[in-house]
Amino acid sequence: MKEQIIRLLEESTTQCLAEGLFEVKSLPFIELEVTRDESHGDYASNVAMVIASQARKNPRAVAQAIVSKLKDDGELLSRVEIAGPGFINFFVREERWRGQLLEIERLKERYGTLAAGKGRKVQVEFVSANPTGPLHIGHARGAVTGDVIANILRVSGHGVVKEYYINDVGNQMRTLGRSVYLRYREALGEAIEFPPDHYQGDYIAELARQILSRDGDRYRDRPEEEVLPLFTAYAAGSIMEGIKDDLAAFGVFFDDYFSEGRLYENDGVMKLLEHLREQGHVYREGGTLWFRSTSFGDEKDRVVIRDTGTPTYFAADIAYHKNKFDRGFDTVIDVWGADHHGYIPRLKASIEALGGNRDALRVILVQLVSLLRDGKPVAMSTRAGEYVTLRQVIDEVGKDAARYNFLMRRSDSQLDFDLEVAKRQSNENPVYYVQYAHARISSIIRMAADRGVDVPAGESAALHLLKLPEEIQLIKSITRYPEVIEGAAKALEPHRVTFFLNELAGIFHSYYNKNRVITDDEALSRARLFLVHSIGQVLRNALGVLGVSAPEKM
């Protein structure tokens, strides 16, 4: 529907330009938005005002010229109006809205699947938590955000790879291994003064007990430096497996796991920095190597090799992102915590220094989550190892409620997650409200079947009987689902899908509370049954993109 109107506008504006009704160097990209007020039509465009500003014409006069050249056969639009300073408002014929139900029936689970991505290769890297401890609530929002962005891009026609970057190099890994080693010695009966900057959680002691159970006291008298690699490798491997299990319980699966260690093979990071030095992008100052990021818009140059000779995280990130683009990705998407905002300019600078397109990197920032219980904050201290893990949240509220609630706001806005609300079977709980709409539709279809009324084939349903304003509103809502997916894919905003579902569920519940689907009028019953069946299909499709189930009974 939207694409058809855009094509009409493209043809009309092109004809106006050809006839000299206005003069511009090139026609602008045509934007068509859903109107907020239905009295202003179904869609509106500001194209006349954009053209008028370039052509130095009266915008209403430009709008009138565009409308006069619209070649609509009368089957799509009931009328077109010019409003305000030059908006063009489009009113779609009700029959065309009803006809879209046939498209939903035809495509079924493929409804909302688009070709807009044209197979372009996209990598989405997210979570990428250090394998130094279990995933906590702070990781959960980024996990579901990245996962659903990948899902949205896939259904919109992109070739998507989901990747987890394992930070398994550096001081944090040595500290992890030493934390387990000290707890191991403690388990052997030694009095240990445990350093405050080491990992404190109970999981560290559990890892130590596992090594003690497996290998006994064989490491008691061996030098620390000799056994630390063993403790580090065991701890990192065990924690990484736990992370994978927790993510699987959350419905998150990766196509690739990329070890940071691979970047250092064959001295890869240093060779890349040497290449950048030869290009004039890296320079030495004393014992420190700096990347000249100010040449590419960053506020200051950045250290890549410390005076101790050890690479910074940034050095590895330069190499990692070069590796990503070398693998042929057209776009690379990183999902980061909001506190990494200042890191974006330097990374984009490095991509540009290597001859790449800085805009091919898109960074999604994810704000912190405030965990509540009945409106009261849940205390957490990551330093002391006292935090709510992702697994605890999943076990308490379930995968569906956890995923849905984390997607209820823009990823870059603060989010309050109330554990008690997420468990309630009431309209207060948004995922319950949406899932109940689907379960209610399934119940209606079962009840109809018990009465001998099956969902009709679309061509046999008297769809013209769907005349109530709420019915037209429902049809418009589900018809626009592909537009929601397209917009979410362009903006990389998964919350648009939850907003859509919340609104659709609200319209449906209101309709159901006022109107019987199965009535004494068989033709009307069959038409309404076809409508609610279509709504159920769209609910399933949208919930599927979110990785949330669509139950048939609740």
N, C-alpha and C positions, 0 to 999 in steps of 0.2 A: 504494500500500500504506500508506504513512505517513499520507496524507490520509484514507484510510478509517478508520484507527484513531482519528485525531484527531476525526473526525465522530462516531464511536461515543462517545468521551469527552465531547464537547460535549453530545450528546443525554442521556447518563447523568447528568452533573453538573446539567444543567438540570432533569431530572426530580427528582433529589434535592432541589434547591432548592425546586421546586414542592411537593413533599410534606413540606417542613419538616424534612428529615433533618439539615440544617445551615442556618445563616443567615449570609449575607454580603451586602454592599452590591452587589457585582457579581462575576460569575465571572471568574477570572483567565484570561489568555492561556495556552492549553495548549501546553506544550512536550513534544515527543516526541524522545528521543535514541536513537541506535543504541547498544546495550549493548556494553561492552568485552569482557565475558565471555559467550559464547554460552549458558552454563549458566543465565544470568539472562534468557534470552529474546532476541528479536530487537530489541525496542524497550522503552524504559522511560519512565515519566512520573512527575514529582514533584508533579503537580497536587493530590493529596490533602494533601500537606504544606503547600502554599501555602494551600489552603482552610482547613486545620486551624488555621494560625497566625492567620487572620482570624476564624474562627468559635470559637476557643478550645475546640477539640475534640481528642480523641486522633486523631493522624494515621492510625493503622492502622484505627481505627473509621470514619473518613471514607473511607479507601481501600476498606474492606469494603462500605460503602454504595454507592460508585460502581460497584464491580465487580458488585454484586447487580443493578444496573439496566442493565448493558450488554446491548444487544439485538443480539448477534451470532448469526447463523443457523447457526454452526458451520462455515461454508464458508471463513471467513477465518482464524479463530484456533483453534489446537488446545487451548490453555489460557491462563489468565490467573492470575498469582500475585502475592501481596502479599509484599514483601520488606523486611527491615530496618525502618527507622522509618516506612515507609509508601509506598515506591516501588511502583508498579504495573507489573509486567513482562508483556509480551505475546509469546506464542509463535505465530508464523504457520505455518499448515499448509504442508507441503512442496509439496503440489499447487499451492497458490497461487503459490509462488515459481516453480515450473516454468512455470506459465501466463503469467508475465510475459515469457517468451521470445517469446511470440506478439505481445506488444505491441511489442517491439523489431523483430520482423519487419515488423509493420504500418507502423511509423513510419519505419524505416530511418534516413536521415540527420537526420530531425526528432526522433529520440529524444533527450530531454534538453532540447528546446525547450519553454519554459514560457510561460504567459500572466500570470505573477505581476506583471509590471511594469505591466500594463493600459495600455500605450502612453504612460506618463508620460515627459515629455521630460527627458532628461539630457544635460548637456554634460560631456565629459571633456577637460580641458586638461592637456597633458603635454609633456615635453621643453622647449619654449619657450626653448631656449638662445639666447643673444645671437648674432647673425650676425657674430661677430668671429673665428671660427676653426672648424675642423672638429670634429665631435662626437668626444668621447673616451670612454673606457671608463666614466667617471663618469656620462655621459648614458645609457648603454645600458640600465642596469637600470630607470631611470625610464621609458624609452621602451617597453620590453616590458611593464612593469607597467601603464602607462596603456592600452596597446593591448589587452591581454588583459582588463582590467577592462571596457573598452568592449565587447569581444566577449561577455563573460559577461552583461553587462546586456542586450545585444541578444537573445541567445538566451533570456533570461528574460523577454522581453516589453516591454522599454523602447524608447522612441524615442531613439536615441543619436546625438550629433554629437561627432566627435573634432576638437579644435582646437589649433592651434599659435599661440602668441602671440609675435609678432616684436618684440623690444625694439630698435627701430630709431631711438630718440630718446635723446639724452643724451650725456654726456661720453665714454662708451665708444665711441660711433660716431665722434666727432671723433678720438679717440686711434687708432682703427683706420685712418681715412683718412690721418692724419698719419704713421702707421707705414709705410704703403705709399708715401706721398709721399717720405719720407726714403730708403727703399730704392730708389725710382726715381732720385732724385738720386745715390745711391751707384752705381747701375748706369751712370749717365752719367759716372762717373769721379771724382765729388767725394769728398773725405774727410769722412765724416759721423761725428759722435759720437752714436751711437744711444742715446736715453734708456732707462734701465733699466725705467721704468714703461710703456714702449710694448710692443706685441705682438712677440714674439721669434721665433716659429716660422719655419721655412723657407718655409711657404706665403705669408708676407708678401712675401718676396723674389720668389717666383714670380708673385704678383699684379703686383708692380712690373714684372717682365720682360714680362708680358703687355701692360701699358699701353704700355711702351716699344716693343714690337714693333708694336703697333697704331697708336700716335700719334707715335712718334719722340720728338724732344727739344723738342716745341712748348711744353712746360710749364716748360722750364728757367728761363726768365727772367721768367715771370709771377709776380705776388705769391702767396705761400702761401695767404692767406685767400681769394683768388679761385679757386684750383684745388682747394682741399681738398674742397669738396662733390662734385666730379667723382670724386676718388679714393675718397671715402667711399662714394658710390653704386655705383661699379664693384666695390669690394671687398665691400661688403655683399651686392650682387646675386649676385656670383660665389660667395661663401661659402654663401649661402642655397641656391643651386642644388646645390652640393656636399652640403649637409646633406640636401636632399630625395633626392638620389641615394643617399646612404648609408642613409637611412631606408628607401628602397624596397628596397635590398639586404637589409635587416633584416626586411622584411615589414611595415613600418609605413607606413601611408598616412593622411593627414588629410582630413577633409571640408572644413575651413576653415583658412585662414591669416589671422590677424588682426594688422594692423599697428598698433603703438602710436601711430603718427602720426595714425591716424584719430581718436583720442581728443582730439587737440589742434585738430582742425578746428573752425572757427568759435568758437575760444576755449572749447571744451567743458569742459576740466578746470577752468578758472577760474570758469566759470559754475556748475558743480556745487559748487565750494567756497564760492562766494558764497551759494548756496542753503543749504548746511549752516551757514554763518555766521548767516544770517537765522533758522535754526531753533535757534540757540544751541549748535550742535555744533562750531563752529570759532571760534577767537578769536585776536586779534592780541596779541603781546607783543613790543614793539620793532618790528623789521622782519620778525619771523618769524610765520608763521601756524601754529597748532596745532590738531589735531583732539582733541576732548575725549573720548578713548577710555576714560578712567577712569570715565566715567558709565555705561559698559557692561561693566565688569568687568576692563578691562585694568589692568596695574600702574602705568602712567604715560601721560600724554598724548603724542601723537606729532606730529612736525613734518610739515607738508604743503607749506609754502613756506619755503625757507631765507631767511636775511636778505639773500642775494644776489639774491633774486627768482626763483630757479629752483625748479621743483617737485621733490619727492622721488619716489622710486619708489612710495611709498605713495599719493601723490596720484593717480598714474596708475592704480594698482591699484583704488582706490575707484571711479574712473570706469569702469574695465574691467569690474568685477564688477557695477556698476549696469547696464552695457550688456548683460551676460549675462542678467540677470534680466528686463531690458526685452524681450529677444528671446523670452521666454516659457518659459524652462527651469524645470521644477519643482525640479530638483536640479542643483547645479553641483559638480563634483568636480575638485579641483586635485591634481596629483601633484608633490610638492616634495621636494627634498633634506632630509634629517633636520636639517640645520643651520638650517632655516627654521622650526623648531618654535615659537620665540617670536613669530613673525609672525602666527600664527593668531588670537590674541585680538583684535588690532587690526583685522584684516580682518573678522572676525565682528562686531565693534563697529560698523564702518562700514556693514555691511549692515543692522544693527538701526537705526542712526541714520537710514537712508534709508527706514525703514518696512518692511523685509523681514524674513524669518524667518532668523535666524542659523544655525539648524540645517539650512537648505537648502543650506549650503556644507559639503561634506565634504572634508577634506584628507587625502591619503594621503602619509605620509612614507616616504622611501626612503633606507635607510642606504648608506654607502659600500661599494664593492667592493674587496677586496684581491686583486690579480692575482698569480697564482703560476705558476711553471713548474717542474714536478716538485717541488712543495712549497716552493720557494724564492721569496721576493718578487721581483716585477719592479719595478725602480726607476722612479719617474716624478717629474717636476718640471714642473708646469704653468707656473710662472713663467718657466722657461727655454725653454718651448715643447717640452719633451721629455716626451711622454706617448704612451701607446698609444691610437691612434684606434679608433673603432668599426669602421671599414672594415678595419683591420688584423686585428682579432679575427675578423670575418666571413670574411675571406680565409683565415685560418689554420685556424679550427675549423668554419666553415660556419654558415649561418643557423640551422639547426635546433638544433645543439648550443649555440649562443650563447643563443638564446631560452630553451631549456629550462633551462639551467644558471642563468640569472638568476632563474628562477622557483622555484628549489629551496628557498627559505626565505621566511619572512614578509618582506615588503618593509621592515619597520622593524627587522629584525635584520641583523647583520653577515653578509656573504657572502664566502667565499673561492672564487675562480674559478681553477681550475688548467687552464691551456691544454693541457697534455699529457694530462691525464685526459680532457678534453673531446674529444680526437682519437682516443682509444683505442677499438678495436672489441672491447670486453670488458664484463663485467658491472659493472666499476668506473664506467663511463660511463652515467649514468642514462638519457640519451636513447637511446643505443644499446640498452640493456636493454629499453626500452619499444617502440621501433621494431622490434626483432628479434622481439618477441612478435607483432606484426602481420605481419611478413614470414613468420614461422613458420606462422601460421594460413593465410596465402595459399598457402604451399607445401603444407600439408595438403590444402587444397581442390583445388589443381591435381593432386596425387597421386591423390586420390579420383576426380577426373574421369577421369584416365588409366585407372583401374580400372573405369570405368563407373558410379561412384557419385556422383551429384550431390547438392547440398544440397537436402534435401526441403522441401516446403512444411510450415509448422508443424503444420497440422492432421493431416498424414499421418505426422509423426514420433512415435515411441513415447516421448514425453518421460518417462513414468513409469519408464523403464529407467535414468534418470539418478538413481542412488541413492547413489553414493559421497559421503562427507562433502566431498571436494574439489569435486565437481560442484555440490553444493548451495551450497558456499561461493562458487564462481564465479558461480552464478546470482544469489545474494544481492548480490554485489559489483556486477555490471553493472546489476541492477535498481535499485540505489541511486544510480546516476549522476545522475538528475534531482535527487535530494536534495542531491548535492554541488554542482550548479550553483546550486540555490536558496540554499544556505548561503553559497556564494562570492559570490553577487550581494548578499545582505543585508549581509555583513561586508566586502565589497569586498576579498576575499582570494584572488587568483588562485593562490597556492601550494596551495590546497586541491585544485585539479585535478591538479597534478603529484603530490601525495601520493597521490591516488586512483589515478593511472596507475601509479605505482611499486608500490603494493600489488597492483593487479590483475595487472600483469605478473609479479610474484613468485609469486602464486597460480597463474597459468597455467603458467609455466615449470615449477614444481614438479609440477603435475598432468601435464604432457606427459612429464616425465622418468620418471614412474611408470606411466603408462597409455598404451596404444595407442588412437588415435582410430579407425583403420580396423582392425577385427578380423574374425574368421571369422563373427561373429554380425552378420548384415546389419542387423537392426532396431536393435541397439545401436550399430553403426557410424553409421547414419543419425541416430540421436538425438544422438550425440556430435558428429557433423559439424554438426548444427544448432546445438548449443551453441557450438562454437568459431567458427562463422560469426557468431553473435550477439556473441560477445566481440570479434571483429574489427570489427564495426560500431560498438560502443561505443568501442573504441580509436580508430577513425577520427574519430568525433564529438568525443571529448575532445581529441585532438591537434589537430583543426581549430580548436577554441576557442583553443588555445594558439598557433595560427599555425605549427604544426610538421607536417611531412609524415608520411604513413603509407605507407612503401615496401612494395611487394609482394615485392621481392627485396633481399637484402643479402649 
